[in-house]
Amino acid sequence: MSPKEPYYKIAQETASELTKAGFAVITGGGGGIMEAANKGAAEAGGKSIGLNIELPMEQIPNEYQNLSLHFRYFFCRKVMFLKYAHGFIVFPGGYGTMDEFFESLVLIQTLKQVSFPVILMVSEYWQGLIDWMKQTVLGKHNYISPEDLDVFTVVDKPEDATKIMVDFREARGRSGLDLPSGMKKI
């Protein structure tokens, strides 16, 4: 994905805004939108962390990480995303993105994860999925409750995502930089 692509730009800008608000940024560590977010955080002078995965088609860690951790299995990587996250900001992506998005929803819905913001960026990308969830999963089959659709928020602007994260942090009284002691050295 080119840095000139709109999704790349919005991811970079969002990460920069979050960093300036005092948050660390954690991504999957690869290229494309992950690179954009790490770049935004690094260029804003913040903590830019990549949770890289070993794949048969090698994922090369992007150059904008000031801490790069490597995982063999997706489930271990997802545990790390959830353990240290103050929220998820989900950008347009493929199966891996969907897996991480739905994993966060399931864990919040089943009370295995303390509720935190799950923010979908770029409404036009997500609208078809949201319509399906409302009309089919909820409406036609009643597999989820109406409240389950309140677990996530959809926004289009980096400043809106940042405001949600800052408001949540202030309501909980936590710093956006609560990292394990070994990670504070970066």
N, C-alpha and C positions, 0 to 999 in steps of 0.2 A: 504494500500500500504506500502510495506516495505521500510525502508530507503536505502536498498540495490538496489532498482529498479533504472534503468537508468533515468527515468523521474523525480523521486524524487531527485536524485543527481543533475541533471542539474537545477532544480528549486531552490534548496538550494544554489547552486553555483551562479546562476544568481542573486538571492536576496542579497547574500553577496556582490557581485560586485557592485550592485546598491547602497547598503548601504554605501560602502566605497567611492562611487562617490557622496555621499551626498543626496541620495533620501530616503524618507520614503517608506516602502513597505506595501501595503494594499491588503489583500486577503479576501476570503469568510469566513475565520476563522475556517474551518473544518479540517478534517484529510487529508491524502494523499499529493497531490501536494500543497494544501493550507498550510498544516503544514510545508512542506519542505521550502516554501518561507518564512513563518514567522520565522522558525528556522534559516535560513540563515541570515535574517535581525537581529534577536535578538542576535545571536552569533557574529555578526560583530559589535555589539554595537549600532545598529540603532533603529529607530522607526519601530515597528512591529505591525501593526494594523489589527484586524480581524473584518469583518462585518458579524456577525453570523446571521443565519436565523432560525426561529422556524419552525420545520418540524414535521409531525406525527411520522416519524422514526427519533427520536431525533438526531440532529447534535450536537455533543459535541465540544465546543470550544477547539482548541488545546492549549497546554501549553506554546507556544512560543510568545504569544501576550502580549505587554505591554500596549495595549489599546484594549478593546473588546467591541464592540457595538452590540446590539441585535435588530433584525428586525422581524416583523411578516409577512410582505409582500415583495415579490421579487422586485416590482417596486420601493419601498422606498429604498431598498438596492442598486439597480442599480443607482438611483439618487445620492447616496453618493459616489459610485465608480466614477461616471463621474464628480461630482462636485469638487472633490479634486485630481483627477488624472492628471498627466503630460503626461500620456500615458498608454496604456494597453499592457502588455506582457502576451500573451495567451498560456498556456501550454495544452498538450493533456487532454481532458476531455469529459464529456458527454453533455446531453441536456442543463444543466445550463451554462456550458462553452460556448456552441454554442449560447445560448440566449444572453449572455453578449457580445460575439464577434459580432454577427449580429446587436445587438442594437447599439453598438458603430459605426459600419459601416453606419447604417441608419441615425443616428444623425449627423455624419460628412457629409454624402452625401447630406442630406437635409438642411445643414447649421444651424442646431439646436445646434450643438456642435462645438466649435472652433476645427479645425483640430489639432490632435496630433498624435504621433506615435502609431500605432496598429501593434504589432509585434507578429507573430506566431512563437513559438519555436518548433523545431524538424520537419524539412521539410518532412520526410518520413511519419509522422502522418497525415499531412495536405494535402499531394499531391492529394489524391483522391477528396477531397472537392474542391480544387483549379481547378483541371481538369474539374469537373462538372460545376463550375462557368464559366469557360472559354468556354467550349464546348457547354453546354446546356443553361445556363442562359443568357450568352452573345451571343455565336455563333449561336445556333439554334433559340432562341426566342427573342434575342435583348432586354431583360428586364432590362439590365444595360448597361452602356456605358463602353468603354475600360478604361476610366479614373477611373471608380469605382474600378477597380482592382488594382489601384495604391494607394488606401487608406491604404493598409496594406503591410507589408514586412515580408518575411519569412527568418529566420536565424536558425542556428544550435548551435552556440557557445554563452555562456554567455557574453563574451567580445564584441561580435558583437551587441547584444541587448543593452548592457551598452553604447557602443559608440553612437548608434542611439539616446538614451535618453540624453546623455551628449551633443551631437551636437545640439539636438533640444532645450535643456535648454539654451545653450549658444546663440543660434540664437534668442531666445525669451527674454533673459536677466532675467530669473527668477531662483530663488533658487529651488532646488528639495525638500525643506522642507517647502514650503508655505502651512501651515495648519491653520485652524481657530484657533483663540486665545485660546479657551478652550482645544484644542488638543495639544497646545504647552507645556502644563504642564507635559507631559509624559517624 
